[in-house]
């Protein structure tokens, strides 16, 4: 496999650079257990889950969030 420098990548057409990023991401996603989740992420998720359980009415269903994102 040929090693690419930052300047090699910068010279690639945009479509090729996007494909490279997708390929790299796919290779990382194949081994999710190899990616460490920082403790502060876990702590934040736990806090949010506790807030949700304390008052589920304060949450917003995914389909509403998705629709709002797609509208913008």
C-alpha positions as CSV (number, residue, x, y, z in Angstrom):
1,X,0.0,0.0,0.0
2,X,1.3,3.4,-0.9
3,X,1.7,5.9,1.9
4,X,0.0,9.2,1.3
5,X,1.2,12.5,2.6
6,X,-1.0,15.4,3.6
7,X,0.0,17.2,0.4
8,X,-0.9,14.1,-1.7
9,X,-4.3,14.0,-0.1
10,X,-4.8,17.8,-0.6
11,X,-4.1,17.4,-4.3
12,X,-6.8,14.7,-4.7
13,X,-10.1,15.7,-6.2
14,X,-12.7,16.4,-3.6
15,X,-14.7,13.3,-4.5
16,X,-11.6,11.1,-4.0
17,X,-10.9,12.7,-0.6
18,X,-14.4,12.1,0.5
19,X,-14.2,8.4,-0.6
20,X,-10.9,8.1,1.3
21,X,-12.5,9.4,4.5
22,X,-15.4,7.0,4.1
23,X,-13.0,4.1,3.6
24,X,-11.0,5.1,6.7
25,X,-14.2,5.4,8.7
26,X,-15.5,2.1,7.5
27,X,-12.3,0.4,8.6
28,X,-12.6,2.0,12.1
29,X,-16.3,1.0,12.4
30,X,-15.4,-2.7,11.7
31,X,-13.8,-2.8,15.2
32,X,-16.0,-0.7,17.5
33,X,-14.6,-2.4,20.6
34,X,-11.1,-1.0,19.7
35,X,-12.4,2.6,20.2
36,X,-12.2,3.7,23.8
37,X,-15.2,5.7,25.1
38,X,-14.0,8.4,27.5
39,X,-15.4,8.2,31.0
40,X,-16.8,11.7,30.7
41,X,-18.9,10.5,27.7
42,X,-20.3,7.6,29.8
43,X,-21.0,10.0,32.7
44,X,-22.8,12.4,30.5
45,X,-24.9,9.6,29.0
46,X,-25.8,8.4,32.4
47,X,-26.8,11.9,33.6
48,X,-29.0,12.3,30.5
49,X,-30.6,8.9,31.0
50,X,-31.4,9.7,34.7
51,X,-33.0,13.1,33.6
52,X,-35.1,11.2,31.1
53,X,-36.2,8.6,33.6
54,X,-37.1,11.4,36.1
55,X,-39.3,13.1,33.5
56,X,-39.8,11.3,30.2
57,X,-42.2,14.0,29.0
58,X,-39.2,16.4,28.6
59,X,-37.7,14.2,25.9
60,X,-38.4,14.6,22.2
61,X,-39.1,11.6,20.0
62,X,-36.4,10.8,17.4
63,X,-38.8,11.2,14.5
64,X,-39.5,14.8,15.6
65,X,-35.8,15.6,16.0
66,X,-35.0,14.0,12.6
67,X,-37.7,15.9,10.9
68,X,-36.6,19.2,12.4
69,X,-33.0,18.6,11.3
70,X,-34.0,17.7,7.8
71,X,-36.2,20.9,7.6
72,X,-33.2,23.1,8.2
